[in-house]
Amino acid sequence: MVTKRQLGIAIIAIGLITVILMVGVDLVDAGQWSGFGPLQWIGVSLSIVAVGVGLILVRLGDRPA
């Protein structure tokens, strides 16, 4: 059975990987334009929210999810 702590850790990992990928795409100039676009800002914002939700779940402990 998956606990809230395990689910939180998974969500945090996915959020951090997404932020790293969004910034990495901009650093290697993979797009046509330079700078952050609106979709990148949305992706980074949602990833930060996901990390926040993951932190809340980690604090809830070992109760079943």
C-alpha positions as CSV (number, residue, x, y, z in Angstrom):
1,M,0.0,0.0,0.0
2,V,1.3,3.5,-0.9
3,T,1.6,5.9,2.0
4,K,1.2,9.7,1.8
5,R,4.9,10.1,2.5
6,Q,5.8,7.9,-0.5
7,L,3.3,9.7,-2.7
8,G,4.7,13.0,-1.6
9,I,8.3,12.0,-2.4
10,A,7.3,10.9,-5.8
11,I,5.4,14.1,-6.5
12,I,8.4,16.2,-5.3
13,A,10.8,14.2,-7.5
14,I,8.6,14.7,-10.6
15,G,8.2,18.4,-9.8
16,L,12.0,18.9,-9.4
17,I,12.7,17.0,-12.6
18,T,10.2,19.1,-14.5
19,V,11.8,22.3,-13.3
20,I,15.2,21.1,-14.2
21,L,14.1,20.1,-17.7
22,M,12.3,23.4,-18.2
23,V,15.4,25.4,-17.3
24,G,17.6,23.0,-19.2
25,V,15.7,23.5,-22.4
26,D,16.3,27.2,-22.2
27,L,20.0,26.8,-21.4
28,V,20.7,24.7,-24.5
29,D,18.7,27.0,-26.7
30,A,16.4,24.2,-28.0
31,G,13.7,26.6,-29.1
32,Q,13.3,29.1,-31.8
33,W,13.3,32.1,-29.4
34,S,15.6,33.0,-26.6
35,G,14.2,33.5,-23.1
36,F,11.4,31.9,-21.2
37,G,8.2,31.6,-23.0
38,P,4.7,31.5,-21.5
39,L,4.4,27.7,-21.5
40,Q,7.8,27.4,-19.7
41,W,6.5,29.8,-17.0
42,I,3.4,27.8,-16.6
43,G,5.3,24.6,-16.4
44,V,7.7,25.9,-13.8
45,S,4.8,27.4,-11.8
46,L,2.9,24.2,-11.8
47,S,6.0,22.2,-10.9
48,I,6.6,24.5,-7.9
49,V,3.0,24.0,-6.8
50,A,3.5,20.2,-7.2
51,V,6.6,20.4,-4.9
52,G,4.6,22.3,-2.3
53,V,1.8,19.6,-2.4
54,G,4.5,16.9,-2.2
55,L,6.0,18.6,0.9
56,I,2.5,18.7,2.5
57,L,2.0,15.0,1.8
58,V,5.4,14.1,3.2
59,R,4.5,15.9,6.5
60,L,1.3,13.9,6.8
61,G,3.3,10.8,7.4
62,D,2.8,7.1,7.0
63,R,-1.0,7.0,6.7
64,P,-2.4,5.3,3.6
65,A,-2.9,7.5,0.6
